[in-house]
Amino acid sequence: MLIKFEEQIIDNYLIPEFTLSAGEIVVINLHGHFYDLIKKLNDLLASKVTSNKVQITVPLTYAPHIKFNRFWHFLFPMTVGKWINRHADKSNPIYKKIYENDDWLTSKTNIDNLAGSPRRFLSVCCTLSKTNTIIFDLAGVDPVGGKQIYELVKAEVEKGGAAILYDICNEFRNDCTTYLEAKPTMIRAI
């Protein structure tokens, strides 16, 4: 068992109890209440914050969204090849999957020219090159790209990895080990 998470309230949402072991994918449906809740969950699941309600044997790594300082990267554009050199473990060939996903994409492609799906695919590939225990989300990704990313992660999980997906839909409900829904504990004032 990699993680044992006891039921608890985080940011006014009840997160049900779950366990995560090697070879498993847990999908947590956050119903659109995303960024603040994700930050707090990531801190718990990556062992940045300790809690007596979370037991972690192996901390998971969140696949970050690719963001830049627009002014700096206008002057010095970041390419896919530069991103891979900085953020991937090149001894693991999974990072090359980004090139298989889109025929037009090369190492010289400017990341600012990438839409949400290839940008997220790049981040997930680079994270998977370093670890096979991953946390990811599909924010900003189209349905086809979401399925491609999920299948990539699922293939790595089947090789002994583990994953947690934060989602706002239930499209992977029947294709995961555990499916959970975060439930609001109180109505917030607008």
Secondary structure, 3 states (H helix, E strand, C coil): CCEEECCEEECCEEECCEEECCCCEEEEECCCCCHHHHHHHHHHHCCCCCCCCEEECCCCEECCCCCCCHHHHHHCCCEHHHHHHHHCCCCCHHHHHHHHHCCCCCCCCEHHHCCHHHHHHHHHHHHHHHCCEEEEECCCCCHHHHHHHHHHHHHHHHCCCEEEEEECCCCCCCCCCEEEECEECCCCCC
